[in-house]
């Protein structure tokens, strides 16, 4: 990752006025340094010559003004830099969210942990880059030029020594920066693994406790944390080595200038005021580079994160796009849904989830999709709905690619019960009506009864008017699933996708939902993802996903409604 990557600099356009203020403050700070050095040399040389302090009142006033101006400029650089950094970081988070987080179905669990690390702690690491490194880079370019220009008029020999020794500092910075870049990238990779492990541990905490494996997971987290600690300490060691090397180079440069000026002061070829001016300005020549090196190490974490962030932003979007509204083909009333050699892979996985999948769902057919956990059943459902786009092949309606249709119109023709249904803040009736806004109350009650939700709804304090969801009454997973199923029933859509509709339900509730699925399948095309044999018995066909392929099994005798 280059320290002046154009992709990062392009993000500064909205805050260019603040960065311009930063640059102007840096230039004024450099001019204040010159005034400060000149007044100090004048006052000290006047004192040595026995001049009265009263005769140097103007010089004292200018010296105080130079100190005040330098402090004000430093404060302006810090404040403007931080405000510019906050603006850029907010824009980066919004861009990352719009590109990678807008469609959670396109995220694998591993990638979700990495994105959390990048979007939160990672992007925060870029604050040092925008708030301090870039302003300091401007100062490192401006201040040495102004100092050498001033010293050239006062003492050309000292200016020549400065010109010869100054390149040593950036050379040391480049050499050690190469090593720092590798160490920082390794540290970020370790942080990414730690975030992924921690996210998986939190998600599976209940399972780990039930199996008595919490101590084993603690040991794994401890090992990953220790690797992160070691990577951090290696980075700090390189940073301290860099600081020492830069201090050595700067000290040698100042010493050479001081020795040469001192010898000429002794033999009288250099005046005291000129010599003092050169000696005061010599440390200021190297100071911006020393600070630049320190700020580079402080922002190295952010640069490593930026490298990964841009690779995430450059990856092709997994979400299906479809045709613009009003331009796409009209959605068929009873379409034949087909998967034609469909392949799909999540960016965080090395292997594809689906590879050349071919499948056809005829109108009015109930197809049960089974397979082991993680084999890609939910991915098939997301592809069918248009939440994901195939990496290869096509999902078709009546033989036409789904991308040719208006996806919003297609989704209105689909009722979907996801694996983890969401309850929004509102009443029970309002949550069911999300399936078909404006449906009559009778339809809501019938859908709840068909889904087996009316029994527990009757026990709620206000029945269908009970507030649930975020900030409302908490529901069990089984209750949420039955309300989601009622939401799909009231939608009355020609295509239905059910992703584990009986998970978290007791046997009695499973029997009720099985009957609801049987009624829902009448005159509708249904894709049923399940492990339950009670639901599989209702299927017209049973498809098993094995090794990224679809294998059709012998369909059971479909039970009567």
ABEGO torsion letter per residue (X at the ends): XBABBAAAAAAAAAAAAAAAAAAAAAAAAAAAAAAAAAAAAAAAAAAAAGBBAAAAAAAAAAAAAAAAAAAAAAAAAAAAAAAAAAAAAAAAAAAAAAAAAABAAABBAAAAAAAAAAABAAAAAAAAAAAAAAAAAAAAAAAAAAAAAAAAAABAAAAAAAAAAAAAAAAAAAAAAAAAAAAAAAAAAAAAAAAAAAAAAAAAAAAAAAAGAAAAAAAAAAAAAAAAAAAAAAAAAAAAAAAAAAAAAAAAAAAAAAAAAAAAAAAGABBAAAAAAAAAAAAAAAAAAAAAAAAAAAAAAAAAAAAAAAAAAABBBABBAEBBBGABBBBBABBBBBBBGBBBBBAABABBABBGBBBBBBBGBBBBBBEBBGAGAAAAAAAAAGABBBABEBBBBGGBBAAABBAAAAAAABBBBBABBBBBBEBAAAAAAAABBGBBAAAAAAAAAAAGAAAAAAABAAEAABBBEBGBBBBBAAAAAAAAAAAAAAAGBABBBBBGAABGBBAAAAAAAAAAAAAAABGBBBBBBBABAAAAAABABBBBBBGGBBBBBBBBBBBBX
